[in-house]
Amino acid sequence: MRIVGYLLVASFVGLGVLCVLPTSAPYSRWKLLSLVNFSGSPQTYYDYTTGTGAPSASVKARLEQIRRAYPNDFAVQWALAIWEGASDLQRTREQLLALRERFPHRPEVYASLLRNEMRQFPLGREEDHRFTGDNTPSRPAIPTAVQRLLEWAQQGERLDPENAFFTGMRVRALLAQRRDAEAVRALQRAAELPRWDDHLSAEAEASVQFQRRLHNLRSGDLDLALSTTILFPHYATERSIARILTFRAWELERQGKYREALAIRRVLARYGQRLTAGGNILRTLVGVALIQIAATPPRTDETLTAAQRQQRFLAALERNGFENEARWFRAELERTETIRSTLQKATPALYDEQIMPAPRRYYGQLLSLFGLMGLSAILGVQWLTLWLAQRMQMGMASVVLGLLIAWLTASLLFILSDAGALMGRMVASMRTAEQLISGQEVGGWSPAPLRWALPAGTATVGLLLTGLAAFYAVVRRPDSPEGAVAKFHAAIGVLFAMTLVGLSLLTLLNMRADVALEQFASGLRHDEVGMALRAAGLAPTLPPPTP
C-alpha cells in the first residue's frame, strides 16, 4: 500500500506540474479540466472545419476581453475581423472595411479584401471559356464589384509597391472593364516586381495566435484545423486572366501581329514565374499553369493535346524568326514540367507518409487520454468510497451499495462532462482531418452516435475493473468482512494508481504530439513546398526561372 501511495502522490504531483509550468500548461490544463467542465459543446477540429457547434459562453466572454485588451494590436484585430466574418463574403467585407478605418496604412487589409472578393467575382469575358473550346456564356461582370477591386488593388499597390499580388489584382479589374491594353501594361509591371505575396500566410498566422488567445489553450488540433481550411479563391482567377490574355494573343497572331502577341505571352509567363518562387504547393502549381497556358494556343482542334498545341506554338515562333523566344519558352515548359513531376512525387511523401499519420496518432492519443481520465475518476471515487467504508466500519451490504452509487455517480458525471463529449469528437475529427488532407469531400461523419457510446464504454470498463478487483479480494480468502474490504481497497488502489500513472505519461506524450502537430501546421502555412521536397528526399529547391 505504501508503494501505491507513493505512485498516487507522484502522479498527482506530475499532473499538477504539467498544469502549472508555462511550457506545458497551455497544452495540458484544458484537457485535464475537461473532466470537471460541463459546457456541452467543446470545440474540436470537427467543429472548426464543418461549421457545427457554437462558441461557449466562456469563449464569447473571452472574445470581449480580447477586443478590449488589444485595441491597437493589428494582428489580433485582423484575425478578429476574419473570425467575425464567419466565411460569409458580405459580412467579411464589412468587418474588413471597419478594420481599414482603424488601420488605413496596412496593405494586409487590402489583400484580405481582395481575396475575399474573389469568392464571387466573374470577369465577364467569353475568352475565358473559348480558350478551352467551351462556348458556355460567361457570367457578366458586376460593375460595383469591379470598381471596388480596382480601388483596393490601387491602394494595395500604393502601400506595398514592390508586391506583384496587388498589381495582378488590378489586372483582373482592368480585364473585367475590357481595358486590355492597360491590363497588359499592368501585368508587365507585376512581372518586373521582386515578389508576389498575397499575405495569406500572415493572415493564417494571425488567426492561429488569435484562436489560441480566444480559447486560452494550445492545441495541435486547433492549428491543424486553421492550416488545412485556408481558402485560395484568388488562384482560380489567376488561370482566368491567363486564358483571356493568351486568347487575345492568339487573335493577334491570326492577324499577323506576332511581335505584339509574343509580348503578351512573354509577360504572362514572366508573371507566372513569380508564383513558382515557393510557398504553398497550390500557388506553385498555379504559376506552372500560367506559364504553360502562355505557351499554349486555344483549343480549336479536339484531336490535339495541350502538349501538341504547345509544340505547334514553338514551331510557329521559329518559322516567324523568333528562335530565341522559342528557346526561352521551351526551357520554361521543361522547367514547369520538372516542377510538376517533382511535386507529384513529393506531395504524397509529405501527406501520406508524414502528415496523415500525425492526426491518427494525435487523435488516438487524445481518445485514450480522455478514456483514462474517465477510468481514473471512476476508480478514484470507488477508492475513496472503500476508504470511507473502512473508517466508518460499514457492513458489507452498505459497502456494495456505496460502491454501486459511487460508480453510477462517477460514470454519469464523466459521460456528461466535456471529456466524455470529446471522445466521440476525437473520432469524428480524425476522420474529417483525413478527408480534408487527402482532398476528399468532407462529410458522412458525425460524433453524435459516439457521444454516449464511448464514455459509456469507458464506464463499463471501470465496472469490469471493479469486478476484477472484487474477484482478487475473494481469491485472497480474507478472514473477515473487514479483511475483504481492505483487500478490495488495496486492489482498487493499485488499479487507480496504474491509471493515474498512465494518464500522467499520456498527457506528457500528447503534449509532445501537440508540439509536433503545431510544427507540421506551421510548415503548411509557410513552406509547404520545402516540407514536401524534404519529405521525399529531393533537392531542397525547385528549378529557378529561366532568365
C-alpha positions, 0 to 999 in steps of 0.5 A: 500500500505504501508503494501505491501511495507513493505512485498516487502522490507522484502522479498527482504531483506530475499532473499538477506540474504539467498544469502549472509550468508555462511550457506545458500548461497551455497544452495540458490544463484544458484537457485535464479540466475537461473532466470537471467542465460541463459546457456541452459543446467543446470545440474540436477540429470537427467543429472548426472545419464543418461549421457545427457547434457554437462558441461557449459562453466562456469563449464569447466572454473571452472574445470581449476581453480580447477586443478590449485588451488589444485595441491597437494590436493589428494582428489580433484585430485582423484575425478578429475581423476574419473570425467575425466574418464567419466565411460569409463574403458580405459580412467579411467585407464589412468587418474588413472595411471597419478594420481599414478605418482603424488601420488605413496604412496596412496593405494586409487589409487590402489583400484580405479584401481582395481575396475575399472578393474573389469568392464571387467575382466573374470577369465577364469575358467569353475568352475565358471559356473559348480558350478551352473550346467551351462556348458556355456564356460567361457570367457578366461582370458586376460593375460595383464589384469591379470598381471596388477591386480596382480601388483596393488593388490601387491602394494595395499597390500604393502601400506595398509597391514592390508586391506583384499580388496587388498589381495582378489584382488590378489586372483582373479589374482592368480585364473585367472593364475590357481595358486590355491594353492597360491590363497588359501594361499592368501585368508587365509591371507585376512581372518586373516586381521582386515578389508576389505575396498575397499575405495569406500566410500572415493572415493564417498566422494571425488567426492561429495566435488569435484562436489560441488567445480566444480559447486560452489553450494550445492545441495541435488540433486547433492549428491543424484545423486553421492550416488545412481550411485556408481558402485560395479563391484568388488562384482560380482567377489567376488561370482566368486572366491567363486564358483571356490574355493568351486568347487575345494573343492568339487573335493577334497572331491570326492577324499577323501581329506576332511581335505584339502577341509574343509580348503578351505571352512573354509577360504572362509567363514572366508573371507566372514565374513569380508564383513558382518562387515557393510557398504553398504547393497550390500557388506553385502549381498555379504559376506552372499553369500560367506559364504553360497556358502562355505557351499554349494556343486555344483549343480549336482542334479536339484531336490535339493535346495541350502538349501538341498545341504547345509544340505547334506554338514553338514551331510557329515562333521559329518559322516567324524568326523568333528562335530565341523566344522559342528557346526561352519558352521551351526551357520554361515548359521543361522547367514547369514540367520538372516542377510538376513531376517533382511535386507529384512525387513529393506531395504524397511523401509529405501527406501520406507518409508524414502528415496523415499519420500525425492526426491518427496518432494525435487523435488516438492519443487524445481518445485514450487520454480522455478514456483514462481520465474517465477510468481514473475518476471512476476508480478514484471515487470507488477508492475513496468510497472503500476508504470511507467504508473502512473508517466508518466500519460499514457492513458489507451490504452498505459497502456494495451499495456505496460502491454501486452509487459511487460508480453510477455517480462517477460514470454519469458525471464523466459521460456528461462532462466535456471529456466524455463529449470529446471522445466521440469528437476525437473520432469524428475529427480524425476522420474529417482531418483525413478527408480534408488532407487527402482532398476528399469531400468532407462529410458522412461523419458525425460524433453524435452516435459516439457521444454516449457510446464511448464514455459509456464504454469507458464506464463499463470498463471501470465496472469490469475493473471493479469486478476484477478487483472484487474477484482478487479480494475473494481469491485472497480468502480474507478472514473477515468482512473487514479483511475483504474490504481492505483487500478490495481497497488495496486492489482498487488502489493499485488499479487507480494508481496504474491509471493515474500513472498512465494518464500522467505519461499520456498527457506528457506524450500528447503534449509532445504530439501537440508540439509536433502537430503545431510544427507540421501546421506551421510548415503548411502555412509557410513552406509547404513546398520545402516540407514536401521536397524534404519529405521525399528526399529531393533537392531542397529547391525547385528549378529557378526561372529561366532568365 
